[in-house]
């Protein structure tokens, strides 16, 4: 979750949004592990990481991307954990703030559709310093870019930049996708790392 800074007043719109999101119970009846909104935001963040929804490990610890997927993502970004979890620079807001459960045939369920209009879109409006938004996975990409396949969107990264960069979800399954799409490591990752440096400069 996000910790408000000491300089934020009780009438600060972002602080109001943070406090309201932390106690949100809109989807409580359908969340298998109950509500636990997980996000990191600040008025000074320059990079926004937008993804699907927290997994079970994030739900248990309250820390987003604190798993193997997070390690892969930080490797893509060439970023250490200290900077990655510095909310004054890096905002982390999924489409669904809470763990949505599992699908009957396996895999995490989609983020709750009620959530992004309530919180993601609101937080985005309240973070005017964001220069680069990373769209991790199909759900985040569809929310911002509309229809299309994940691979096609990621392949078009140069057309969409420099303010938006689509990426696959950094799960273990992506290792196979990376081998089939060597341009990701050869072309996109260097451009991604430069885009992050430029956004944070």
N, C-alpha and C positions, 0 to 999 in steps of 0.2 A: 504494500500500500504506500501511500505518499504521506510524507511528513511536511506540514506547512512550515514555512520559515518564520522566524521571529519578527520579520518586518511586515508580514501580512496582517492587515487589520481584519476585524470580524466582519467587515462589509466588503472585503475583497471578493469579487465574483468567483475567482478561482478557488479561494479557500472555502467559500460557501458551497461550490460544486463538490470539492473534495469531501467535506463533512457530510453532505447529503448522499454522495455515492457510497461512503463507508458504511452507512446505516441502511442502504437500500435493501428492501425485502420484496421487491416487485415479483420476482420469480420463485420465491421461497417454496411454494407448494410443489414445484416441479424439479427442484434441484436435489439430486439424490444424496449429496453430502451437506446440503444446506447452503445458505449464502455465505460467501467470504470474498468480497470484492478485492481484487488484486490489481494494482496499477501504480505507476509512478509518474507524477506530473510536476511541472514547475513553470512559472512565468518566464524563466530564462532558458528553458530547454531549446537546443538548436536542432536536435535530431529526434524524430518520433518513430518508434518501432511499433507498428500496428500489426497485430496477428489475430489468431482465431479466438482462443480462450485458454485460461490456465488449465494445466493438467493436474493429476492427483498429487504429484510431488509439490507443485506450487501451492495447491490448496492446503496441504498439510503444514508447509513451512511459512507460507505467506510471502515467499520470495519467487518472483517470476524468472523463468529460464535458468533455474538452479539445477540443471540436469545435463545429460549428454547432448540434448538438442541445443541447450544454451552454450555448451562448450564448442559445438560445431559452429553456431552463429558467431560467437566471439572470434573463432578462427577465421571465418569469412571476413569479419570486420578488422582483423588484426588489432583487437582491442582487449586490454586486460580487464579484470573484474572490477577494479577500482573505478575506472572511467565508465564502464558499462552500467554500474549501479549508482552513478552520480546523477541524481535526478535534476540537478541544476543544469546539466548538459544533455542528458539522454532521457527522454520521456518514453515510457512503456505503457501502452494502452491497447488491450485487446478489444475485439468487437464485443465479446461477452466478458464481463469482469469476473464472473464466477465459473467454476468447473461445471460443465453442463451434463456430465454423465457419459455413458457408453452407448453405442449403437448395438442393436441385437446381434449383428454379425461381426462385431468387433470394431475397434477404433472409437475415438472420441466422438460424441454427438456434436452437431453443429452448435455454434454459439446461439444463445437465446435471441430471437429476432427483436424482442422488446428493448434489448440492452443498448445497442449502438446508437439509436436515435436519442436515448435518454442520456448517455454518458460520453461515448466516444465523440460524437459530433459536437457535444457541448464543450468537452475539454479541448478539442481541436480549435474551436473558435476562441478559446481563452488562452491559447499559447501562441501569441503573435510572433515570437522569435524563431519558431521552427522554420528551418531552411531546407531540411531534407526529411522526407517521409519514406520509410522502408515498409513495403507491403509484403508481409511474409505469408505466403500460401494463398490458395484460391479464394478463400472467404474475404480476406482483406482486399485482395485485388479486385474482386467483383464489387465490393462496397464502393471503391473509389473509381475504378476504371470501367465497370460494366461487364458485359458478356465477353467471352473468349476463353481459350484454354490457358492454363498456367504457363506452359512452355512458350506459347506464342507471346504472352505478355512479357515474360522475362526476356525473351529474345529481342524484344523491342525496347530494351532499357535505354538505348541512346536517344530514341525518339521521345521518350517520356521524361528524361532528365532535364535539368539537374535537380529539380525539386522533389521528384518522385522516382523511386527505384523499386520495381517488383523483384521479389526473390522467392524461390521455393521455400516451403517450410523446412527447417533444418533437422528433420527427424532422421533416424537411421535409414529409412527407406530412400532418402535423397541420395545416398551414396551411389546407388545403382543409376539413378537419373544423371548424376554428375559424370559417371563414366560414359554414358551414352551421349552426353552433351559437353564435349571437352571445351567448347567456346566459353562455358560458364567460368571455368578456372582461368582460362587464357585471356579472355577479354573483359568479362563482367567484373570479376573480383578486383583486379587492379583499378578499374573505374569506380567501383564501390568504395574502395579504401580512400581513393583520392577525393571522392564526393564527401565522405565523412570528415576528412581533414579540412576540406574547404568550408563545410558547414560549421565546424567547431572553431574555425579561425577567428 
